[in-house]
Structures are given as C-alpha cells and as structure tokens.
Amino acid sequence: MNEFALIKRYFERPDGAAYTTSGDSGVVLGIGDDCAIISPDSDEETVITTDTLVAGVHFPERADPQLIAQRALRINLSDIAAMGAQPRWFLLALTLPELDEAWLEAFSLGLREVADHYHCVLMGGDTTRGPLTITITMLGTVPRGKALVRRGAQVGDAVYITGCLGDAAAGLRILQGGFVNDELTAADAEYLLSRYWQPAPRISEGLMLRDFASAAIDISDGLLADLGHISAASGVAAELATNLIPVSDELTKAVDEQELMATALTAGDDYELCFTVPLNKVASLESQIDAGILIAKRLGDIVSGSGVMCRNSKGQICEFADAGYQHF
Amino acid sequence: MNEFALIKRYFERPDGAAYTTSGDSGVVLGIGDDCAIISPDSDEETVITTDTLVAGVHFPERADPQLIAQRALRINLSDIAAMGAQPRWFLLALTLPELDEAWLEAFSLGLREVADHYHCVLMGGDTTRGPLTITITMLGTVPRGKALVRRGAQVGDAVYITGCLGDAAAGLRILQGGFVNDELTAADAEYLLSRYWQPAPRISEGLMLRDFASAAIDISDGLLADLGHISAASGVAAELATNLIPVSDELTKAVDEQELMATALTAGDDYELCFTVPLNKVASLESQIDAGILIAKRLGDIVSGSGVMCRNSKGQICEFADAGYQHF
C-alpha cells in the first residue's frame, strides 16, 4: 500500500469531510494536496503546538493503538487549552515500522473519537516508515490579544489548579506493573489508568479563564516544574500550601502517605491547568467554582522573588525534587 | 540537560529573535510557551504542511547533521512553494537518541542558514528522546483564493517543469556508493550530491506562478507519480514528450542512455515544480522564460482521460514503472 492509499483508507472521513470541509470549519483545502489551507477569522490569532510520542519512551510499544492515538491528541489539545484557545485543526505525522491494518484501524478510530469530541479537524499530515512515532501539530484560534501566556503573573495574584494532581503518575505505575496495593480496587485502578491514557484537556476551562487568568500553563512535567515556568517567565515567585494540593481518593489509596505530596507536586502527565488570578478577580472566579461551573482550587500565591516554595500545614518549608522530566 | 536548556542553547537566536520577534514577522509569541501565536494578515490564507525524515530511511544514519537539517527544511519549503505561498513560520519536532552537542551545533547551524535564506522563523517545537527523527511543520501565507492546488488542470493546458529532473536520484546513488562511472568528474559528483542534499525549493517561481498556473505540485515521488496526482485531482490526463524532459549534463554523464529517461521521469527528491498553464497564458509565460526570469520548460499537454502517458520522439508510447515511492 502506498502512502496515498493508506491515508485515504484510514484518515479520510467516509463523507469526505476531511477533503473538502464545510465553510465554517475554516478549512479551505484539507488532506490531499501539497499543503492544507486554513482561513482563520481576521479578528483571531492562531496558536500552534507540536508534540511527539515515541514508542518505548512515551508509551509502551505494545499499547492499545486506540489509546495511543487518543493520548497523543489529548496532549496536544491540552496545550491549546493552556492558551485559552479553541482547538480547530491538526496534522498527523505518523511513522510506522510496518503496515499493520488492525493497528491502523484502531489508531484511526481513537483519533477520530477524540477529534470529533473536541470539534477539531484532521487536515493533513505525513506517513513514513520507521520506528513507531506520532507527531501531532495542533492549531487553535483565540481573539486577538486574548491568549493566556506564561509571562503574565504578578505579585499578589492567587495560584489555582483545575482538577487534581498525581493520578496519571499512579496510572503509569500500574501500567508498568510497578504497583502492588491491596487497598486499590479494580475500579480505582481503572480510574488511575484512564487518567494516564485519557487525560482531559481543559478546553472549556481555558476558554472561561480568558476572563480571569493573568497566566496559565498545563501540567505535563509536574506542578512544581510547570509553575516554575510561569514564575521564570513572569519574573516572580510562587508559594504553595501543600495541604491545599488537590488529590483524588484513588491516589490517596494508591500511594504511601509520605509519597503522596511528592507525587502530586512533581509527577507529570496530569494535563490540568495551573493558572494565576489577580486578586480583584478572585471573588468572581470563586463564585464560578462555588456554582460548579469550574472545578479548580486555590493553592497559594504569587510573591516577589524567584522559584516555587512549598509550606506544610505548620508553615514549614518542604523540599521536593522538582527538576521536572529530564529528557537527556 | 533538560529540554528547555537544550532549546535555549541551540534553537533560540542570540538576539532573542525567536522569542519575541519584530511585528512584521507575524509572530506574536515564539519559542517558550505552551503554543506559539501567529497573526496572519486578514487578507491572507494560511497554508501548512508537515514532513518527517527518519534516520536510516530518509537519510543515512551518520550523515552530516548540517545537511540533514537543511534538507529537512528545504523539503518542507518545497511544499509551500508548490502552493504559490510565501514561507513564514515553522515548528521543529526533533527526536534524538542521545545528547550529542557537536551534532546539535551543526544541525542548528544548518537549520538557521536555510531559515534565514528563505526568511522563515522557527517559532516552536518539541524535543524528545528516541530514534533520530526530524518532523518539520511549515506554514506560509497566500492572498485569499490565490493558492496553487492540484485540482485546477483543464484539458488543453500546457504542462511545464522548472529546472531539470533526475539529479537527486543520481546524487543519492553516489552517496550510497552504488556508482562507478569514469566519465563523472569530482565536480559532477558534487553537483549531483548537492541536488540531493540541498534541493532548491522553488519559492520565487511559485510566487510568480500564481499569475499563470492552473495547477501545481512539487516533485518528491517522481514526475510521473506527481503529475499523476494533478491528473487524478483534476479529472484529466497528461501527455508528455520524453524528448522534452530536461536533464542535466551531469546526469547524462552519470547514467546509461537507456536509464536516463526512467531516472528523469520516475525518480523522486528533485523538488522541482510541475505545473499546468492555460493556453491563453502560455505566450506570456514563455516571454518570462525567454527573459530568463523563470527557468522552466514545456513538456506536454493536458488531455481528456486519466493518467499520464509518455511518447518518444517517434510518437511511440513508452511505459515506465511509475508507481512512485512505496512507503510500505
């Protein structure tokens, strides 16, 4: 099978939608030319991100291709969420060791499910032979000047996080067989695994936060490392109260008490949004949280200085190995 | 070294240009956030393409990293050229087996040279560990409705090609050591190698062709295969005269007479532009060619039917294995 037949079979929509999509998708020309053509509205900026997942490094070689596709797309969507943008279009560069039709069937199904759920369109890509590697490039749009960036945090801002932290790391440990814990039920394990394989990109939260946040980032390398990026980009420091860090019941059951905080603060892959909010907007944001419109929790504050400091419930400073993921 | 230090060291400009570029680059936010932000002009559409090069598949594992980077970028630029668009921005997803600083130094130098030459800006990317793989996503802009696409060829149009064909395939054979030919001088071999490693994306030609061409494609899989894509997308056939196929003196020296046409017609990697021109614009295009403003040659015509047919100087139909590159 050549590249063209493969793309036609697995990645074009049965209704040809990816080929010539309707006007409101913003796709002028989809799969099947030298380039795709998109046409963002003139009052919008385009945000763009790319992420690569390598078999044996970012996921187990023999993992379910449907889950691999979904995770790859969700991770890219999370970067769009962290900008407060609407996901719109993506490209798939897929490197495959061999033509495995069952694998491709499951992979393309997983991709389509997540793409449809988040209303983004596959508009092009590249298929090559080689070690299994998935690179997705995702584009989104945001009204001019409204994107959430890392460098906007100010001294006095409150620090928030959506959802809870550490679950994905526990899921990965279960996946790798590194966990023996009698307290954990099958349902608990399933929850933690799904948090690793199917992180929820906080798209609607990101869109809402355009009205509240002064800075935002998604948690891929761990809260301390990622909040550290906000601090560094903004030229400020952050102070967190460890007793305010949100953790799930499942994670609490899964790991020892002394490991719990380190996991929640330094493990990556949760893809929650960490964001800062100016004090004059905190009351209004809290009313959204109280109304259940936004699931988020205040963890601490932006202060002058640099770096991220944690204090326990007694006010003592706690140290964690917070270097984030070391790629090399 | 973590990903952030690596990017800062090798891929940010000394003047910080990739971080916060001047307004006219269209980059609102460059390297260093969850996404880059670009702001195309409102009268423009955005074209986008992605191409992956895998070590051992698309280039020799131990090849010069400066050349690898340049070829990767030039191949993506060629897709932009084939749309008649202006290259603007790119993302680099780089997967490396190890942290080799000399390799990265040479790679980033090669990338910068080509990016500067074609006035495009590295605005973001991803760095991961794994088998050496380079995925570049390139974006360009084109006035609304002015992009060159594959599906516009009409019966009666003339078929043209820029430059000459087959050199890159001969260069690759030299590189792979599969060539013994006493006629070939060192300068000939150098020329053919440079056509493989440093294909010239036909950017200025593509921009000019917006006023002339009804369809265009770049030659990555061989003329017959790629012109076949124009034919299929346009619902027409193409007829070529083999004696009109432009070949270099170096290629003529490098391969046997009976191999020459097959190489020129079916070998890939030349990245010339094949395009079709309505008859009422042929005279005007030919005057550009006569004036030396455009280097291109008429090869044949678009006729009714499907596929691509070649005739030799006696008018006989010639058959070539024209399936293009089989990825699997």
Contacts between the chains, C-beta under 8 A, distances in Angstrom:
chain1	res1	chain2	res2	distance
A	1	B	327	8.0
A	1	B	328	5.5
A	2	B	323	7.1
A	2	B	324	6.5
A	2	B	325	7.4
A	2	B	326	5.4
A	2	B	327	6.1
A	2	B	328	7.5
A	3	B	325	7.8
A	3	B	327	4.7
A	4	B	229	7.9
A	6	B	327	7.4
A	6	B	328	7.1
A	28	B	45	5.8
A	28	B	147	7.7
A	29	B	147	7.2
A	29	B	149	6.2
A	32	B	150	7.5
A	32	B	233	7.0
A	33	B	83	7.5
A	33	B	149	5.4
A	33	B	150	5.3
A	33	B	151	7.8
A	33	B	233	7.6
A	34	B	49	6.4
A	34	B	79	4.4
A	34	B	80	8.0
A	34	B	82	4.0
A	34	B	83	5.7
A	34	B	150	7.5
A	34	B	216	7.9
A	34	B	217	6.2
A	34	B	218	6.0
A	35	B	47	3.9
A	35	B	48	5.7
A	35	B	49	4.3
A	35	B	79	5.4
A	35	B	80	6.5
A	35	B	82	7.5
A	35	B	83	4.8
A	35	B	85	7.1
A	35	B	140	7.3
A	35	B	147	7.7
A	36	B	47	7.0
A	36	B	48	5.3
A	36	B	49	7.4
A	37	B	45	5.2
A	37	B	46	7.1
A	37	B	47	5.3
A	37	B	48	7.9
A	37	B	83	7.4
A	37	B	142	7.6
A	37	B	147	5.5
A	38	B	45	6.9
A	38	B	46	5.1
A	38	B	48	6.8
A	39	B	45	4.9
A	39	B	46	7.3
A	39	B	144	7.1
A	40	B	40	6.7
A	40	B	46	6.8
A	42	B	42	3.2
A	45	B	28	5.9
A	45	B	37	5.2
A	45	B	38	6.9
A	45	B	39	4.9
A	46	B	37	7.1
A	46	B	38	5.1
A	46	B	39	7.3
A	46	B	40	6.8
A	46	B	46	6.8
A	47	B	35	3.9
A	47	B	36	7.0
A	47	B	37	5.3
A	48	B	35	5.7
A	48	B	36	5.3
A	48	B	37	7.9
A	48	B	38	6.8
A	48	B	91	6.7
A	48	B	123	7.5
A	48	B	124	6.9
A	48	B	137	7.9
A	48	B	139	7.6
A	49	B	34	6.4
A	49	B	35	4.3
A	49	B	36	7.4
A	49	B	91	7.9
A	49	B	124	6.8
A	50	B	91	4.7
A	50	B	93	4.9
A	50	B	124	7.0
A	50	B	125	6.0
A	50	B	126	5.2
A	50	B	135	7.4
A	50	B	137	5.9
A	51	B	93	7.5
A	51	B	126	5.2
A	52	B	93	4.7
A	52	B	95	5.8
A	52	B	126	5.2
A	52	B	128	4.8
A	52	B	130	7.9
A	52	B	133	7.7
A	52	B	135	6.9
A	53	B	128	7.8
A	54	B	95	5.8
A	54	B	128	5.7
A	54	B	129	7.2
A	54	B	130	3.4
A	54	B	131	7.3
A	54	B	133	8.0
A	55	B	130	8.0
A	56	B	130	7.4
A	57	B	128	6.6
A	57	B	129	5.6
A	57	B	130	4.9
A	58	B	128	7.1
A	79	B	34	4.4
A	79	B	35	5.4
A	80	B	34	8.0
A	80	B	35	6.5
A	82	B	34	3.9
A	82	B	35	7.5
A	83	B	33	7.5
A	83	B	34	5.7
A	83	B	35	4.8
A	83	B	37	7.4
A	85	B	35	7.1
A	91	B	48	6.7
A	91	B	49	7.9
A	91	B	50	4.7
A	91	B	137	6.3
A	93	B	50	4.9
A	93	B	51	7.5
A	93	B	52	4.6
A	93	B	93	7.6
A	93	B	135	4.7
A	93	B	137	7.8
A	95	B	52	5.8
A	95	B	54	5.8
A	95	B	133	6.4
A	96	B	328	7.5
A	98	B	328	6.9
A	99	B	328	3.9
A	123	B	48	7.5
A	124	B	48	6.8
A	124	B	49	6.8
A	124	B	50	6.9
A	125	B	50	6.0
A	126	B	50	5.2
A	126	B	51	5.2
A	126	B	52	5.2
A	126	B	135	7.6
A	127	B	327	6.2
A	128	B	52	4.8
A	128	B	53	7.8
A	128	B	54	5.7
A	128	B	57	6.7
A	128	B	58	7.1
A	128	B	327	6.5
A	129	B	54	7.2
A	129	B	57	5.6
A	129	B	327	5.4
A	129	B	328	6.3
A	130	B	52	7.8
A	130	B	54	3.4
A	130	B	55	8.0
A	130	B	56	7.4
A	130	B	57	4.9
A	130	B	131	6.9
A	130	B	133	6.6
A	131	B	54	7.3
A	131	B	130	6.9
A	131	B	131	4.2
A	131	B	133	7.4
A	133	B	52	7.7
A	133	B	54	8.0
A	133	B	95	6.4
A	133	B	130	6.6
A	133	B	131	7.4
A	133	B	133	5.5
A	135	B	50	7.5
A	135	B	52	6.9
A	135	B	93	4.7
A	135	B	126	7.6
A	135	B	135	4.4
A	137	B	48	7.8
A	137	B	50	5.9
A	137	B	91	6.3
A	137	B	93	7.8
A	137	B	137	4.5
A	139	B	48	7.6
A	140	B	35	7.3
A	142	B	37	7.7
A	144	B	39	7.1
A	147	B	28	7.7
A	147	B	29	7.2
A	147	B	35	7.7
A	147	B	37	5.5
A	149	B	29	6.2
A	149	B	33	5.4
A	150	B	32	7.6
A	150	B	33	5.3
A	150	B	34	7.5
A	151	B	33	7.8
A	216	B	34	7.9
A	217	B	34	6.2
A	218	B	34	6.0
A	229	B	4	7.9
A	233	B	32	7.1
A	233	B	33	7.5
A	323	B	2	7.2
A	324	B	2	6.5
A	325	B	2	7.4
A	325	B	3	7.8
A	326	B	2	5.4
A	327	B	1	7.9
A	327	B	2	6.0
A	327	B	3	4.7
A	327	B	6	7.4
A	327	B	127	6.3
A	327	B	128	6.5
A	327	B	129	5.4
A	328	B	1	5.5
A	328	B	2	7.5
A	328	B	6	7.1
A	328	B	96	7.5
A	328	B	98	6.9
A	328	B	99	3.9
A	328	B	129	6.3
